[in-house]
Amino acid sequence: MNFLALIRLTLIFLMIMAVTMIFPLCTAFYYGEEQVYAGFLIPIVIFCVLGIAAFLIGKKNKLVIKSRTGFTLVAIMWLAASFLGALPFVISKTIPSFADAFFESVSGFTTTGATILSDVEVLPRSINLWRTQMHWLGGMGIVALTVAILPLLGVGGFKLIKAETTGPEKGKITPKIGVTAKILWFIYLGFTVVQTVLLMFAGMDFIDAIAHTFATLGTGGFSTKNASIGYYNSPLIDWICTVFMILAGVNFSLYYKIIIGKGKEVFINTELKVYLGIIFFSILGCTILLLPQYGSFSESLRYSAFQVASIITTTGFITDDYSLWVPSAQMILFFLFFIGGCSGSTGGSIKVVRWAILWKQLKNEVKKMIHPHGVFAIRMNKQIVQKSVILTVISFFVLYFILLLVTTFIGTLAGADLLTAFSASLALVGNVGPGFAAVGPVENYGFFPDIVKWWYSFAMLAGRLELYTMLIFFFPDFWKK
């Protein structure tokens, strides 16, 4: 590998990320939050200087991105972004411990929404804005943000997108990956503007509206309020966030197809139909089960729809403490922890497409037992799924559950009870955020020792990057020439 070229691209990437800190810095200036000025200014100045120098000095140092280089660069960029994201917390002393600040930053960029903070309302508004802005940047992909400019550096970006994006099959929606990245970001930006305006209309001020929009579309879940969305006690706000969480859980390439007039392809999309079906029946089930608790159908529907959307899209917002729900309704949410959004969405966890493929494969195995000489194929979107994709999906499931078990075991070593440790591993590897028991919707992760937080940070990154991008470095074959 050309390590000098890797360092150059990383520094340029950090410069881009540092520039995004200007927004929370301006917020700090507006509200007179002097204690956080340095927290944003220092990283902006340092990494802009280093990035400009790297851009000018290393022009002749080209980097050809092959698969191994792509995995390495994506992993480095996510780790570098997490380090950068922690600096405003540490420098401003809003989160003095670097282990805690790094955990919060990783949780932000991976759109997990797990926090070590017990009181976010005491934080400066600019810091809370930065926490949610990390969701927004990580949601569409912090690497995808840079892919559009990579051609200017003489670098192709498709292998980076393959290493970062979600789902068993990777592809382009346009011939040029840089154009694809720009289109997706424009769609993302459009949703951001619309939701922010709607939340302001519903009663939020601008900072709270855009902060919760960042967290919604990034399917992250950080909030500027301790009670999350429940603080506002507004049916209108609940429904706005519910709708946009569901939209954020859809494959963004489908929105592009609608824009260019290929809506028929959206209606035959197998994953989308399964995704909406799971949401519908989960909401229906929770609504019926919670009728005695909320007293009316409309209230039960409101809280059920919000929480189902929040969990399946791995957002992690709350409007009520679901740990107080009847066990049968909690079980529906627990089931959703394993599902996640669609491939190509900002959601985390296993993804609907993998469950759809696995279910079809299981049905085919049953058919083969009944008809040993039959030939059966799996179809998604009316097209046959290759066997290599099926094997990739099965391998992913095995690796995912191994990581869940290891992460659960590490949690128990820290003294957590089994439910806490297992739900924490589900919430972190699946990038959901809140879990059950001691890491429930009104709790936090601050009580875990630093060594466990470091592992949890790794687990969040591995989950966000589809496991292989982070775990591949532990396989000896990766390092062989």
Buried (B, 14 or more C-beta within 10 A) or exposed (E): EEEEBBBBBBBBBBBBBBEBBEBBBEBBBEEEBEBBBBBBBBBBEBBBEBBEBBBEEBEEBEBEBEEBBBBBBBBBBBBBBBBBBBBBBBBBEBBEBBBBBBBBBBBBBBBBBBBBBEEBEEBBBBBBBBBBBBBBBBBBBBBBBBBBBBBEBEBBBBBBBBBBBBBBBBEBBBEBBBBBBBBBBEBBEEBBEBBBEBBBEBEBEEBBBBBBBBBBBBBBBBBBBBBBBBBBEBBEBBBBBBBBBBBBBBBBBBBBBEEEEEEEBBEEBBBBBBBBEBBEEBBBBBBBBBBEBBEEEEBBBBBBBBBBBBBBBBBBBBBBBBBEBEEEBBBBBBBBBBBBBBBBBBBBBBBBBBBBBBEBBEEBEEEEEEEEEEEEEBEBBEEEBEEEBBEBBBEBEEBBEEBBEBBBEBBEEBEBEEBBBBBBBBBBBBBBBBBBBBBBBBBBBBBBEEEBBBBBBBBBBBBBBBBBBBBBEEEEEEEEE
